[in-house]
Amino acid sequence: MLNIALPKGRLGETVYQRFAQAGFPCPSLLENSRKLTFENLEAGVRYFWVKPSDVAVYVERGAADIGVAGKDILLEYQPDVYELADLNVGKCRMAVAGFPGKPEAQTLRVATKFPNIAKSYFTSKGRDIDIIHLNGSIEIAPILGLSDVIVDIVETGKTLKENGLEVLEEIIPISARLIANKASYKFKKDTIQAITESL
């Protein structure tokens, strides 16, 4: 059996359709239930739903042979996995956003869910920063004066616009990636390569 970790939500459902079209269906996965694991013995696959930020953990630690994770997660946590393919879905971008105009602060206060990406980006620009780690509603930080800017994922920019903010700098494009556990890749290489090529 090939164990496949899928991110819960719209992205996972989109990606599952790709797996099904590639010849690895599991119809029970689409049933409305609270089950978390789904098997298709004929296709030799077991799928399971996990929180998007946890997919890489399941793959890195071998509970899943392969999985689908956003490039943002891979950059932030740097799991020890193989990145096999860009699936070209879930496209968005990691960006620095704030009020129009360049922030003047010598030490930039940056609110983000992605401290490692933010540190890496601003260090490469030679900029001193103070990271403020938040878990939700990042956009409110500059509005309330908690931060000068935010580093976050931007899909359409609508939330930013509605709150008087805008993208100041783009850091990197983000999309869903197929990843593999390194040991699984060695022992199940043919199957994993077949899936990768089909996707």
C-alpha positions in Angstrom: 0.0 0.0 0.0 1.1 3.5 -0.8 0.2 5.9 2.0 -0.8 9.4 0.7 -1.3 12.4 2.9 -3.7 15.0 1.5 -4.3 18.5 2.9 -7.9 18.9 4.2 -10.0 21.4 2.3 -10.5 22.6 -1.2 -6.8 22.1 -2.3 -6.9 18.5 -1.1 -10.1 17.8 -3.0 -8.7 19.3 -6.2 -5.4 17.3 -5.8 -7.4 14.1 -5.1 -9.2 14.5 -8.4 -5.8 14.6 -10.1 -4.7 11.3 -8.3 -8.0 9.7 -9.4 -7.5 10.7 -13.0 -4.0 9.4 -12.8 -5.4 5.9 -12.1 -5.3 6.0 -8.2 -9.0 6.5 -7.3 -10.6 5.9 -3.9 -14.3 6.6 -4.3 -15.0 6.2 -0.5 -12.9 9.3 0.0 -15.7 11.4 -1.5 -18.4 10.1 0.7 -19.7 12.5 3.3 -18.3 11.0 6.5 -16.0 11.8 9.4 -13.5 9.1 8.5 -9.9 10.1 8.1 -8.4 7.2 6.2 -9.6 5.7 2.9 -8.3 2.6 1.1 -8.5 1.2 -2.4 -6.9 -2.2 -2.3 -7.1 -2.7 -6.0 -5.3 0.6 -6.7 -2.9 -0.1 -3.8 -3.4 3.3 -2.1 -4.5 4.5 1.3 -5.3 8.2 1.5 -5.7 10.3 4.7 -6.7 13.8 5.4 -4.5 16.0 7.6 -4.1 19.7 8.4 -2.2 21.3 5.5 0.7 22.4 7.7 1.0 18.8 9.0 1.4 17.0 5.6 5.2 17.5 5.5 5.5 16.1 9.1 3.6 12.9 8.2 5.8 12.5 5.0 9.1 13.3 6.7 8.5 10.8 9.5 7.3 8.0 7.2 3.6 7.8 8.2 2.9 8.8 4.6 5.0 7.7 1.6 4.0 10.8 -0.4 1.9 13.9 0.2 0.9 17.2 -1.1 2.1 20.4 0.6 2.3 24.0 -0.2 5.7 25.5 -1.1 5.1 27.9 1.8 5.1 25.0 4.3 8.3 23.5 2.7 10.1 26.8 2.9 9.0 27.6 6.4 9.7 24.2 8.0 12.3 22.8 5.6 11.3 19.1 6.2 13.8 16.4 5.1 11.8 15.2 2.1 12.1 14.9 -1.7 10.1 17.6 -3.6 9.1 15.6 -6.7 6.8 18.0 -8.7 5.0 21.3 -8.8 1.3 20.4 -9.3 0.5 23.9 -10.5 -2.6 24.2 -8.3 -3.2 26.2 -5.2 -1.3 29.1 -6.8 -0.7 32.2 -4.7 2.3 34.2 -3.6 4.2 35.0 -0.4 4.4 38.8 0.0 5.3 41.7 2.2 2.2 43.9 2.6 1.4 47.0 4.5 0.1 50.6 4.1 1.1 52.3 0.8 4.6 53.7 0.9 7.9 52.4 2.3 8.0 51.9 6.1 10.6 54.2 7.6 11.4 52.3 10.8 15.0 51.4 11.2 14.0 48.0 12.8 11.0 46.8 10.8 8.2 45.2 12.9 7.0 42.2 10.9 3.8 40.2 11.8 3.7 36.8 10.2 2.8 33.1 10.5 6.0 32.4 8.6 8.9 33.7 10.8 11.6 31.7 9.0 10.6 32.9 5.5 10.4 36.4 6.8 13.8 36.3 8.5 15.4 34.7 5.5 13.9 37.3 3.1 14.8 40.4 5.1 18.2 39.1 6.1 19.0 38.8 2.3 18.0 42.5 2.0 20.2 43.5 5.0 17.2 44.7 6.9 16.9 44.6 10.7 13.5 43.1 11.7 11.5 42.3 14.8 9.3 39.3 14.2 5.9 39.2 15.7 4.6 35.6 15.4 0.8 35.5 14.9 -1.5 32.6 13.9 -4.5 34.3 12.4 -5.9 37.6 11.0 -2.4 38.9 10.2 -3.8 41.9 8.3 -5.0 43.5 11.5 -1.5 43.9 12.9 -0.5 47.0 10.9 -4.0 48.5 11.3 -3.7 48.3 15.1 0.0 49.5 15.1 1.3 46.2 16.2 3.6 45.9 13.1 4.9 48.0 10.3 4.3 45.3 7.7 3.1 41.7 7.4 4.5 38.7 5.5 1.7 36.4 4.4 0.2 34.4 1.6 -1.7 36.6 -0.9 -4.1 35.0 -3.3 -6.3 37.8 -4.8 -5.3 40.7 -2.5 -9.0 41.4 -1.7 -8.6 41.2 2.1 -5.6 43.5 1.9 -7.4 46.0 -0.2 -10.5 46.0 2.0 -8.3 46.9 4.9 -6.3 49.7 3.2 -3.2 47.5 2.7 -1.3 46.6 -0.4 1.5 44.3 -1.6 4.8 46.1 -1.1 7.1 43.4 -2.2 6.7 39.9 -3.6 8.8 37.2 -2.0 8.1 34.0 -3.9 5.3 32.3 -5.9 3.6 29.5 -4.0 1.8 26.3 -5.3 1.1 22.8 -4.2 4.1 20.3 -4.4 4.2 16.5 -4.4 6.7 15.4 -1.8 8.0 12.0 -0.8 9.6 10.4 2.2 13.2 9.6 1.4 13.1 5.9 2.5 9.8 5.3 0.8 11.2 6.8 -2.4 14.0 4.2 -2.3 11.7 1.2 -1.6 8.6 2.2 -3.6 10.4 4.1 -6.3 8.6 2.6 -9.3 5.1 3.3 -7.9 6.0 6.8 -6.7 7.6 7.7 -10.1 4.5 6.4 -11.9 2.3 8.6 -9.8 4.6 11.6 -10.3 4.6 11.2 -14.1 0.8 10.7 -14.2 0.2 13.8 -12.1 
